[in-house]
Amino acid sequence: MPNYELMAKQIYSLAEADRDFVPLLSNSAALLWENLDRINWAGFYLMDQGSLLVGPFQGKTACVRIAPGKGVCGSAVEQEKILRVRNVHDFPGHIACDSASLSEIVLPLHSAGKVIGVLDIDSPEEGRFTEEDERGLALVAKAIEAVTDFSRLRLE
C-alpha cells in the first residue's frame, strides 16, 4: 500500500521551491505516478473559463476539455465530491480518453471555497481503488490545496 502520508509531506516539501500551480502539480503528478501501482494515468484537470482543461499529468494523451457534469471528472466537479468508480463503463456518460482505463478515482480540488479542478487517477484494472486509497488520496489532495497558488487560473 502506498504511503499517502509521506506523499502529502513530499508535496509540502515541493512547495518550498515554488507554490505556482504548474510546477507543483507537475511534480505532484510525477510523485503519484512513481508511487501508485497498476495505474495508467495520474494528473489534473483545472477549471478554465467554465470547463475543465487538462493540466499537468503522467500517462497517455488525454481529453483536452471536459464540461462540468460530463464524465467522472465533470460529475465530481458538479457534485463537489470524491467519485471512486469500480468500472467506468458502468458510469453514465463516461468519457473514454483511454480505452484501457477500467476504474477511476477523482477528487475535487478547492481554493478560496471554490472547486478549481480535480485530481484524476485511472487504472486498467477494474476495482483498483479502495476506501483506503480514497482516504489516502484525500490527504494528498488536501496537501495540494493547502500549498498551491492557483491565482493564475482563468476560472471565469
N, C-alpha and C positions, 0 to 999 in steps of 0.2 A: 504494500500500500504506500502511495506517495506520502511524503512528509509535507503536508499542506502548511503547517505552522512555519516550517523552515522556508518554504517558498514565499509566504507572506513577509517574513523577516527579510528575505533577499530583495523583495520589491521595495521595502523601506530603504534598504541599502542602495539600490539602484537609483532611487530618487535623490540621494545625496549629490549625485553628479549633475542631474538636471531634472526638473519636475515637469517639463513640457511633455504633452501627451504623445508626440511622435516617438521620441527615443524611449520613453518609459514603457509605452505599450508595445513597441517593437521588441524590447528586451524581455518584457513580460510574456509575450507570445513565444519567444525562444525558450524561456525558462519552463513554460508549460510543456512545450514540445519535447524538451530534453527529459522531463521528469514524469510524464504520463505515458504509460504503455498502451498499446492497442488503440491508438487514435490516428486519424488521417487528416485532421485539420484543427488548428487552435489559433484563435485570434479574435479580432474585434470588429464590430460594425458600430459606427458613430453617427449620431443624428446630424444631418446636414440639410438644411432648407426643407425640413418636414419629412424626410425619409432617412433610412439607414444607408450609409455609404461605407463600403468596405474600408477597413483600416488595416493597421499592421497585423500580419498573420504569418503562420507557418503552414505549409501544405500546398495542395494543388490550387490552380486558379479558382477564383471564387466569383459568385454573383456580385455585381457591382453595386446595385441599389435594391433595397427591399422596402416596401411600403409598410407602415405600421398596420398591424392586423394580418399581414400576409406571412405565411410560413411560420416556423417555430420562432425565429428571431423577431419578426414583426409582431407576433402574438405575445411574446414575452414583454415587449415594449408596451403594447396596448393594455395588457393586463397588469403590468408592473409587478411581475412575479417570476421566480425561477421556474423554468419548464425543463423537466427531465423526461425525455421521450424514449421509451424502450425500443420502438420500431417506428421510424419516421414515415414509413409507407402507410401506417395506420393513422397518421396525423392529418386531419382535414386541411387541405391547402398546402401541404408540404412542398417546398421549393427544392428541387433536386439539383443543387450546384455540382455535387459529385455523386454519381450514381452508385459508387461503392459505399457511401455512408448508410448505415442502418440505424444507429442510435445517436442521440444528440442531447447536450445539456446547454441551456442558455441562461445566463444570469444578467439581469439588468444592472447597469451602472448609473449612479446618480452623482450629480453635482448641483449644489445650491438648491436642493429639494426637487430637482427635475431629473427625469430619465434622459441621459445624454448618449446612451449607447448600450451595447451588450458585449459580454464575453461569451463566445460561442465555441464549443468543442464538439467535434464529430468523431464517430468511430465506425469502422467497418464491421463491428461486432454487435449483434443485437443484444440489448440489455446491458451494455458495457458500464453504464454509470449507475452507481449505488447511492443510497442515502448518505453513506459515509463520504463518498465523492462530493455529493451536493453540499454537505456541511463544510468540507474542506475547501471546496472552490468558493463557497460564500466567504470564507476567511480571506482568500486571495482577492476576491472582488472588493471586499471592504478595505483591504490594504491599498489597492489601486485607487479606489475612491478617495481615500484619505490623503494620498501623496501626489496625485496627478493634477497638473494645472491644465484644465480644459478650456481656459478663457479664449483661446483662438478658434474654437469651434464656431461654425455658422449654423446655429440652431434654428433660426427663423428663416 
